Amino acid sequence: MPVRVAVLITCHNRKDVTLACLNGLFRQELPEDIELNVFLVDDGSSDGTGDAVKQRFPSVNVIRGDGSLYWCGGMRLAWDAAVQQDHDYYLWLNDDTMLFDDALSTLLDADNAAKGSRGTSKGIIVGSTVHAETGAHTYGGFIQAKEKSLNFRPVVPSGSPEPCDTFNGNCVLVSRGAFLELGNLSPEFSHSMGDTDYGLRAKEKAIPMFVAPKYTGRCSGNPTPSWLDNALPLRERIKILDSPKGLPPKEWRTFCRRHMGWKWVFKVVKLYLRVLSPDAWEKMKRIAFRP
């Protein structure tokens, strides 16, 4: 029987980037028994992304959104479509992540290697990425500094699978067993936090997570959030913060309460302090960490 992998992608108005991502996906060096099925949500693109994908890659299942889904909503929709068929794995793939030719083989091999040590099929393997120009580590898995903490340190590929506590969603292989335990991405999140939340929920259920032994692709890091830019008027910073691509306070409260216990309130207060006065926040940090 073939090993069936559903690839989940959501995109919006960056046609060339999305097509380049798919080129890398279909260039994967895979054994003959691996079957790929791609479910791509085009979330209301006005640049013809969905049509271009369908023309160049007819096998891709293109699902149309209205522009209100963002990353979490688009990925949930793609996942809902994929589970209508029987798949062994679900690969999350950001459309700005350019896979190395052996990326999927690296993830599958890591999962097979980890199965022997963990004794369960409920695993998640995280692919790490590097900056396209500098080669610096950008996205991947994380270890919590301590329980109920939102301070994380990255797990850098070491040549063998390394355990992690949560992850960025750029390139993540979720086994069928893990999905059956965890379900889809949480509907409380619109764009960010959904991936980290999924990893922390997996940790709570003792689902093993490992970072793949080597890097799986290139993806440049995101710039500093503009809601931290003190050059912008306060009203504008608050507007950006409250947008789906900012850090919506309601979603942030949900995330903190879910994963921090009673300390969540301090994290929420810190958010408002950071947006109300980024300069004051930076001064406080310098004082707090002064030798």
Contacts in CASP RR format, 6 or more apart in sequence:
PFRMAT RR
TARGET T0000
AUTHOR 0000-0000-0000
METHOD contacts of the structure
MODEL  1
MPVRVAVLITCHNRKDVTLACLNGLFRQELPEDIELNVFLVDDGSSDGTG
DAVKQRFPSVNVIRGDGSLYWCGGMRLAWDAAVQQDHDYYLWLNDDTMLF
DDALSTLLDADNAAKGSRGTSKGIIVGSTVHAETGAHTYGGFIQAKEKSL
NFRPVVPSGSPEPCDTFNGNCVLVSRGAFLELGNLSPEFSHSMGDTDYGL
RAKEKAIPMFVAPKYTGRCSGNPTPSWLDNALPLRERIKILDSPKGLPPK
EWRTFCRRHMGWKWVFKVVKLYLRVLSPDAWEKMKRIAFRP
1 33 0 8 1.000
2 33 0 8 1.000
2 34 0 8 1.000
2 35 0 8 1.000
3 33 0 8 1.000
3 34 0 8 1.000
3 35 0 8 1.000
3 88 0 8 1.000
3 89 0 8 1.000
3 108 0 8 1.000
4 35 0 8 1.000
4 37 0 8 1.000
4 85 0 8 1.000
4 86 0 8 1.000
4 87 0 8 1.000
4 88 0 8 1.000
4 89 0 8 1.000
5 34 0 8 1.000
5 35 0 8 1.000
5 36 0 8 1.000
5 37 0 8 1.000
5 87 0 8 1.000
5 88 0 8 1.000
5 89 0 8 1.000
5 90 0 8 1.000
5 91 0 8 1.000
5 104 0 8 1.000
5 108 0 8 1.000
5 173 0 8 1.000
6 37 0 8 1.000
6 38 0 8 1.000
6 39 0 8 1.000
6 82 0 8 1.000
6 85 0 8 1.000
6 87 0 8 1.000
6 89 0 8 1.000
6 90 0 8 1.000
6 91 0 8 1.000
7 25 0 8 1.000
7 36 0 8 1.000
7 37 0 8 1.000
7 38 0 8 1.000
7 39 0 8 1.000
7 91 0 8 1.000
7 93 0 8 1.000
8 39 0 8 1.000
8 75 0 8 1.000
8 78 0 8 1.000
8 79 0 8 1.000
8 82 0 8 1.000
8 90 0 8 1.000
8 91 0 8 1.000
8 92 0 8 1.000
8 93 0 8 1.000
9 18 0 8 1.000
9 21 0 8 1.000
9 22 0 8 1.000
9 38 0 8 1.000
9 39 0 8 1.000
9 40 0 8 1.000
9 41 0 8 1.000
9 78 0 8 1.000
9 93 0 8 1.000
9 94 0 8 1.000
9 95 0 8 1.000
10 40 0 8 1.000
10 41 0 8 1.000
10 43 0 8 1.000
10 69 0 8 1.000
10 71 0 8 1.000
10 73 0 8 1.000
10 74 0 8 1.000
10 75 0 8 1.000
10 77 0 8 1.000
10 78 0 8 1.000
10 95 0 8 1.000
11 17 0 8 1.000
11 18 0 8 1.000
11 40 0 8 1.000
11 41 0 8 1.000
11 42 0 8 1.000
11 43 0 8 1.000
11 45 0 8 1.000
11 49 0 8 1.000
11 50 0 8 1.000
11 95 0 8 1.000
12 42 0 8 1.000
12 43 0 8 1.000
12 44 0 8 1.000
12 45 0 8 1.000
12 49 0 8 1.000
12 67 0 8 1.000
13 44 0 8 1.000
13 45 0 8 1.000
13 46 0 8 1.000
13 47 0 8 1.000
13 49 0 8 1.000
14 47 0 8 1.000
14 49 0 8 1.000
14 95 0 8 1.000
14 96 0 8 1.000
15 45 0 8 1.000
15 47 0 8 1.000
15 48 0 8 1.000
15 49 0 8 1.000
15 50 0 8 1.000
15 52 0 8 1.000
17 95 0 8 1.000
17 96 0 8 1.000
18 40 0 8 1.000
18 49 0 8 1.000
18 52 0 8 1.000
18 53 0 8 1.000
18 95 0 8 1.000
19 52 0 8 1.000
19 53 0 8 1.000
19 56 0 8 1.000
20 98 0 8 1.000
21 93 0 8 1.000
21 94 0 8 1.000
21 95 0 8 1.000
21 96 0 8 1.000
21 97 0 8 1.000
21 98 0 8 1.000
21 99 0 8 1.000
22 38 0 8 1.000
22 40 0 8 1.000
22 53 0 8 1.000
22 56 0 8 1.000
22 57 0 8 1.000
22 60 0 8 1.000
24 98 0 8 1.000
24 99 0 8 1.000
24 101 0 8 1.000
25 36 0 8 1.000
25 38 0 8 1.000
25 93 0 8 1.000
25 99 0 8 1.000
26 36 0 8 1.000
26 57 0 8 1.000
27 99 0 8 1.000
27 101 0 8 1.000
28 36 0 8 1.000
28 99 0 8 1.000
28 101 0 8 1.000
28 102 0 8 1.000
28 103 0 8 1.000
28 104 0 8 1.000
28 105 0 8 1.000
29 101 0 8 1.000
29 102 0 8 1.000
29 105 0 8 1.000
30 36 0 8 1.000
30 104 0 8 1.000
30 105 0 8 1.000
31 105 0 8 1.000
34 104 0 8 1.000
34 108 0 8 1.000
37 61 0 8 1.000
37 82 0 8 1.000
37 85 0 8 1.000
37 87 0 8 1.000
38 57 0 8 1.000
38 59 0 8 1.000
38 60 0 8 1.000
38 61 0 8 1.000
39 60 0 8 1.000
39 61 0 8 1.000
39 63 0 8 1.000
39 78 0 8 1.000
39 79 0 8 1.000
39 81 0 8 1.000
39 82 0 8 1.000
40 50 0 8 1.000
40 53 0 8 1.000
40 60 0 8 1.000
40 61 0 8 1.000
40 62 0 8 1.000
40 63 0 8 1.000
40 78 0 8 1.000
41 63 0 8 1.000
41 64 0 8 1.000
41 65 0 8 1.000
41 69 0 8 1.000
41 73 0 8 1.000
41 74 0 8 1.000
41 75 0 8 1.000
41 77 0 8 1.000
41 78 0 8 1.000
42 48 0 8 1.000
42 49 0 8 1.000
42 50 0 8 1.000
42 53 0 8 1.000
42 62 0 8 1.000
42 63 0 8 1.000
42 64 0 8 1.000
42 65 0 8 1.000
43 65 0 8 1.000
43 66 0 8 1.000
43 67 0 8 1.000
43 68 0 8 1.000
43 69 0 8 1.000
43 70 0 8 1.000
43 74 0 8 1.000
44 64 0 8 1.000
44 65 0 8 1.000
44 66 0 8 1.000
44 67 0 8 1.000
50 62 0 8 1.000
50 64 0 8 1.000
53 60 0 8 1.000
53 62 0 8 1.000
54 60 0 8 1.000
54 62 0 8 1.000
61 81 0 8 1.000
63 77 0 8 1.000
63 78 0 8 1.000
63 81 0 8 1.000
65 74 0 8 1.000
65 77 0 8 1.000
69 76 0 8 1.000
69 77 0 8 1.000
70 190 0 8 1.000
70 191 0 8 1.000
70 244 0 8 1.000
70 245 0 8 1.000
71 190 0 8 1.000
71 191 0 8 1.000
71 192 0 8 1.000
72 185 0 8 1.000
72 186 0 8 1.000
72 189 0 8 1.000
72 190 0 8 1.000
72 191 0 8 1.000
72 192 0 8 1.000
72 193 0 8 1.000
72 194 0 8 1.000
73 185 0 8 1.000
73 190 0 8 1.000
75 92 0 8 1.000
75 185 0 8 1.000
76 184 0 8 1.000
76 185 0 8 1.000
76 187 0 8 1.000
79 90 0 8 1.000
79 184 0 8 1.000
79 185 0 8 1.000
80 184 0 8 1.000
82 90 0 8 1.000
83 179 0 8 1.000
87 176 0 8 1.000
88 175 0 8 1.000
88 176 0 8 1.000
89 108 0 8 1.000
89 111 0 8 1.000
89 173 0 8 1.000
89 174 0 8 1.000
89 175 0 8 1.000
89 176 0 8 1.000
90 173 0 8 1.000
90 174 0 8 1.000
90 176 0 8 1.000
90 179 0 8 1.000
91 104 0 8 1.000
91 107 0 8 1.000
91 171 0 8 1.000
91 172 0 8 1.000
91 173 0 8 1.000
91 174 0 8 1.000
92 169 0 8 1.000
92 170 0 8 1.000
92 171 0 8 1.000
92 172 0 8 1.000
92 173 0 8 1.000
92 174 0 8 1.000
92 195 0 8 1.000
93 99 0 8 1.000
93 170 0 8 1.000
93 171 0 8 1.000
94 169 0 8 1.000
94 170 0 8 1.000
94 171 0 8 1.000
94 219 0 8 1.000
96 219 0 8 1.000
96 220 0 8 1.000
97 129 0 8 1.000
97 139 0 8 1.000
97 170 0 8 1.000
97 171 0 8 1.000
97 217 0 8 1.000
97 218 0 8 1.000
97 219 0 8 1.000
98 132 0 8 1.000
98 217 0 8 1.000
98 218 0 8 1.000
98 219 0 8 1.000
99 171 0 8 1.000
99 216 0 8 1.000
99 217 0 8 1.000
100 106 0 8 1.000
100 215 0 8 1.000
100 216 0 8 1.000
100 217 0 8 1.000
100 218 0 8 1.000
103 127 0 8 1.000
103 171 0 8 1.000
103 216 0 8 1.000
103 217 0 8 1.000
104 173 0 8 1.000
106 127 0 8 1.000
106 212 0 8 1.000
106 213 0 8 1.000
106 214 0 8 1.000
106 216 0 8 1.000
107 125 0 8 1.000
107 127 0 8 1.000
107 171 0 8 1.000
107 173 0 8 1.000
107 212 0 8 1.000
107 216 0 8 1.000
108 125 0 8 1.000
108 173 0 8 1.000
110 125 0 8 1.000
110 161 0 8 1.000
110 210 0 8 1.000
110 212 0 8 1.000
110 213 0 8 1.000
111 123 0 8 1.000
111 125 0 8 1.000
111 173 0 8 1.000
111 175 0 8 1.000
113 161 0 8 1.000
114 123 0 8 1.000
114 125 0 8 1.000
114 161 0 8 1.000
114 208 0 8 1.000
114 210 0 8 1.000
115 121 0 8 1.000
115 123 0 8 1.000
118 208 0 8 1.000
120 208 0 8 1.000
121 175 0 8 1.000
121 176 0 8 1.000
121 177 0 8 1.000
122 175 0 8 1.000
122 177 0 8 1.000
122 178 0 8 1.000
122 180 0 8 1.000
122 181 0 8 1.000
122 207 0 8 1.000
122 208 0 8 1.000
123 174 0 8 1.000
123 175 0 8 1.000
123 177 0 8 1.000
123 178 0 8 1.000
123 207 0 8 1.000
123 208 0 8 1.000
123 209 0 8 1.000
123 210 0 8 1.000
124 167 0 8 1.000
124 172 0 8 1.000
124 173 0 8 1.000
124 174 0 8 1.000
124 175 0 8 1.000
124 178 0 8 1.000
124 199 0 8 1.000
124 202 0 8 1.000
124 207 0 8 1.000
124 208 0 8 1.000
124 209 0 8 1.000
124 210 0 8 1.000
125 161 0 8 1.000
125 172 0 8 1.000
125 173 0 8 1.000
125 209 0 8 1.000
125 210 0 8 1.000
125 211 0 8 1.000
125 212 0 8 1.000
126 140 0 8 1.000
126 141 0 8 1.000
126 155 0 8 1.000
126 164 0 8 1.000
126 167 0 8 1.000
126 168 0 8 1.000
126 171 0 8 1.000
126 172 0 8 1.000
126 173 0 8 1.000
126 209 0 8 1.000
126 210 0 8 1.000
126 211 0 8 1.000
126 212 0 8 1.000
127 140 0 8 1.000
127 141 0 8 1.000
127 170 0 8 1.000
127 171 0 8 1.000
127 172 0 8 1.000
127 173 0 8 1.000
127 211 0 8 1.000
127 212 0 8 1.000
127 215 0 8 1.000
127 216 0 8 1.000
127 217 0 8 1.000
128 137 0 8 1.000
128 139 0 8 1.000
128 140 0 8 1.000
128 141 0 8 1.000
128 155 0 8 1.000
128 156 0 8 1.000
128 157 0 8 1.000
128 171 0 8 1.000
128 211 0 8 1.000
128 212 0 8 1.000
128 215 0 8 1.000
128 216 0 8 1.000
128 217 0 8 1.000
129 137 0 8 1.000
129 138 0 8 1.000
129 139 0 8 1.000
129 140 0 8 1.000
129 170 0 8 1.000
129 171 0 8 1.000
129 215 0 8 1.000
129 216 0 8 1.000
129 217 0 8 1.000
129 218 0 8 1.000
129 219 0 8 1.000
130 136 0 8 1.000
130 137 0 8 1.000
130 138 0 8 1.000
130 215 0 8 1.000
130 217 0 8 1.000
130 218 0 8 1.000
130 219 0 8 1.000
131 137 0 8 1.000
131 138 0 8 1.000
131 218 0 8 1.000
131 219 0 8 1.000
131 220 0 8 1.000
131 221 0 8 1.000
132 218 0 8 1.000
132 219 0 8 1.000
132 220 0 8 1.000
133 220 0 8 1.000
135 218 0 8 1.000
137 154 0 8 1.000
137 156 0 8 1.000
138 219 0 8 1.000
138 220 0 8 1.000
138 221 0 8 1.000
139 168 0 8 1.000
139 169 0 8 1.000
139 170 0 8 1.000
139 171 0 8 1.000
139 219 0 8 1.000
139 221 0 8 1.000
140 154 0 8 1.000
140 155 0 8 1.000
140 164 0 8 1.000
140 167 0 8 1.000
140 168 0 8 1.000
140 169 0 8 1.000
140 170 0 8 1.000
140 171 0 8 1.000
140 211 0 8 1.000
141 154 0 8 1.000
141 155 0 8 1.000
141 164 0 8 1.000
141 166 0 8 1.000
141 167 0 8 1.000
141 168 0 8 1.000
141 209 0 8 1.000
141 211 0 8 1.000
142 152 0 8 1.000
142 153 0 8 1.000
142 154 0 8 1.000
142 155 0 8 1.000
142 164 0 8 1.000
142 165 0 8 1.000
142 166 0 8 1.000
142 167 0 8 1.000
142 168 0 8 1.000
142 196 0 8 1.000
143 152 0 8 1.000
143 153 0 8 1.000
143 155 0 8 1.000
143 163 0 8 1.000
143 164 0 8 1.000
143 165 0 8 1.000
144 151 0 8 1.000
144 152 0 8 1.000
144 165 0 8 1.000
144 166 0 8 1.000
145 151 0 8 1.000
145 152 0 8 1.000
145 153 0 8 1.000
148 259 0 8 1.000
148 260 0 8 1.000
148 261 0 8 1.000
148 263 0 8 1.000
149 260 0 8 1.000
150 256 0 8 1.000
150 259 0 8 1.000
150 260 0 8 1.000
150 267 0 8 1.000
152 165 0 8 1.000
152 166 0 8 1.000
155 162 0 8 1.000
155 163 0 8 1.000
155 164 0 8 1.000
155 211 0 8 1.000
156 211 0 8 1.000
157 211 0 8 1.000
157 212 0 8 1.000
157 213 0 8 1.000
157 214 0 8 1.000
157 215 0 8 1.000
158 213 0 8 1.000
159 213 0 8 1.000
159 214 0 8 1.000
160 213 0 8 1.000
161 210 0 8 1.000
161 211 0 8 1.000
161 212 0 8 1.000
161 213 0 8 1.000
162 210 0 8 1.000
162 211 0 8 1.000
162 213 0 8 1.000
163 208 0 8 1.000
163 209 0 8 1.000
163 210 0 8 1.000
163 211 0 8 1.000
164 209 0 8 1.000
164 210 0 8 1.000
164 211 0 8 1.000
165 199 0 8 1.000
165 200 0 8 1.000
165 203 0 8 1.000
165 209 0 8 1.000
166 195 0 8 1.000
166 196 0 8 1.000
166 198 0 8 1.000
166 199 0 8 1.000
166 200 0 8 1.000
166 202 0 8 1.000
166 203 0 8 1.000
166 209 0 8 1.000
167 195 0 8 1.000
167 196 0 8 1.000
167 199 0 8 1.000
167 209 0 8 1.000
167 211 0 8 1.000
168 195 0 8 1.000
168 196 0 8 1.000
169 195 0 8 1.000
170 219 0 8 1.000
171 216 0 8 1.000
171 217 0 8 1.000
171 219 0 8 1.000
172 195 0 8 1.000
178 202 0 8 1.000
178 207 0 8 1.000
181 202 0 8 1.000
181 205 0 8 1.000
181 207 0 8 1.000
182 198 0 8 1.000
182 201 0 8 1.000
182 202 0 8 1.000
182 205 0 8 1.000
182 207 0 8 1.000
185 194 0 8 1.000
185 195 0 8 1.000
185 197 0 8 1.000
185 198 0 8 1.000
186 194 0 8 1.000
186 197 0 8 1.000
186 198 0 8 1.000
186 201 0 8 1.000
188 197 0 8 1.000
188 251 0 8 1.000
188 254 0 8 1.000
188 255 0 8 1.000
189 197 0 8 1.000
189 251 0 8 1.000
189 254 0 8 1.000
189 255 0 8 1.000
190 244 0 8 1.000
190 248 0 8 1.000
190 251 0 8 1.000
191 244 0 8 1.000
191 245 0 8 1.000
191 246 0 8 1.000
192 245 0 8 1.000
192 246 0 8 1.000
192 247 0 8 1.000
193 251 0 8 1.000
193 252 0 8 1.000
193 255 0 8 1.000
196 255 0 8 1.000
197 255 0 8 1.000
197 258 0 8 1.000
197 259 0 8 1.000
199 209 0 8 1.000
200 258 0 8 1.000
200 259 0 8 1.000
202 209 0 8 1.000
203 209 0 8 1.000
225 240 0 8 1.000
225 246 0 8 1.000
225 247 0 8 1.000
226 232 0 8 1.000
226 237 0 8 1.000
226 240 0 8 1.000
227 237 0 8 1.000
227 238 0 8 1.000
227 240 0 8 1.000
227 241 0 8 1.000
227 246 0 8 1.000
227 247 0 8 1.000
227 275 0 8 1.000
228 237 0 8 1.000
228 274 0 8 1.000
228 275 0 8 1.000
228 278 0 8 1.000
229 237 0 8 1.000
229 278 0 8 1.000
230 277 0 8 1.000
230 278 0 8 1.000
230 279 0 8 1.000
232 240 0 8 1.000
234 276 0 8 1.000
237 275 0 8 1.000
238 275 0 8 1.000
240 246 0 8 1.000
241 247 0 8 1.000
241 248 0 8 1.000
241 249 0 8 1.000
241 275 0 8 1.000
242 248 0 8 1.000
242 249 0 8 1.000
247 271 0 8 1.000
249 268 0 8 1.000
249 271 0 8 1.000
249 272 0 8 1.000
252 267 0 8 1.000
252 268 0 8 1.000
252 271 0 8 1.000
253 264 0 8 1.000
253 268 0 8 1.000
256 264 0 8 1.000
256 265 0 8 1.000
256 267 0 8 1.000
256 268 0 8 1.000
257 264 0 8 1.000
260 267 0 8 1.000
273 280 0 8 1.000
273 281 0 8 1.000
273 284 0 8 1.000
274 281 0 8 1.000
END
